Amino acid sequence: MSKLTSDTQANLELFISETKETQLVWSLYNEDGWISVESTEFENSEVMPFWSNKEDAAFHNVEEWADFEVTEIPLDIFVEDWLITLSEDGVLVGTNWNQQLEGKEVEASDLAKLYL
């Protein structure tokens, strides 16, 4: 059962604590690449969703996202490579989107600071 709630700040905090514990981040990947969508919070912005556990990522692996695979990313690679690249590209990070696709959309550099 998911620990995610409608409290997006709590879900962000859970994202940080769980990924630190497991040393893994989860997202969805297919032959065209990693999933990304238009931001619902920021105009003309792209956001890539990530989850702190496989089950919550897999919940979204349906309908228009059914052709994606739930894929793990080691935390050190995520923080040291992904967040730098996403920041340079101006792509936001969606953290632990709940079942209603609600979640914090944060700057990659701001997320990286939470791991320090």
N, C-alpha and C positions, 0 to 999 in steps of 0.2 A: 504494500500500500504506500502511496506517495506521501511524503512529508510536506509537499508543497501546498501552500495555502493562497488566499487572495492577498496576503500581505507581501507585496513584492520586495520590500526591504528585508524582511525576514528570509525570503527565498534567496536573496543575494547573499546574505550572511551564511545561510546554509550552503550555498554554492562554494564559498570560500572555505568553510570548515570541512565539508566533505571532501573537496578536492585535495586539500592539504593532507587529510587522513589517508585517502586511497591513492593519492598521487596520479589520479586519472581525471580527465575531462572527456565528456561525451558529446558527439554531434552526429549529424546525418550527412552521408556521402554517397554519391553515385558516379556513374561514368563521366558526367559533365562537371563534377567537382563537389565542393562542400555547399551545403544549403545556405542561402542568403535570401533575404526578403527586404521589401521596402519598410522603413521604419514607420510605426504608427504614431510615434511621439515627435519626430523631427522631420521637417520637410526636406525632400531631396536627399535623404540619407539612406544608406544601406545598413542592414544589421544582420549579423550571423548569430544564430542561437546556439547556446551550449548548455549542457546539463551536468550536474554533479554525480549522476548515477545513470546506469544503463537503462533501468526500468522507466525513468521519467522521459528519457530520450525516445525510447521505444514506443511510448504512448502516442507520440506524434508521428510515428512511422506508418501512417495510414492515408487514405484518400489521395490528395494531390502530392503527398510526400511518401507514398507507398513504394516508389521505385528507388528510394534511398536505403542505405544500410546504416544501422547504428554502429558507429565507429569510435573507438577510444583514441585519445591523444594523451601521451604522457605529460604530466603537469609541467615538468621542467621544459619540455619542448614548447608547450602552450605559452608559458610565461616568457621564456627567453627568445622565442622565435615568432610565434603567432601574434602575440600582443604587440610586438614591435612593428611587424608588417601591417597588421590591421590599423594601428595608429598612423603609420605612414600613408596608408591608403584611405584614411578617413572613414573606415568602416566601424560601426558601433558593435558592441558585444551585447547580445541578449543573454541574460543569465537566468537559468532555472525557470523558464516559462512554464506556467501551470497549465492545467487541462483546458483553460479558456484562452491559452496563448497570451496570458498576461505576465509580464515580467519586466524587470529593470533593463533599460537600454543604456549602457554606459560607454564612455570613451575608453578605449583599450588602455591608454596610459593611466587612467584613474583606477581601472581594475588591477593593473600591474602593481600599483602602490599598495593595494590591500594585501598583497602577498609579502610585503617587506616586514 
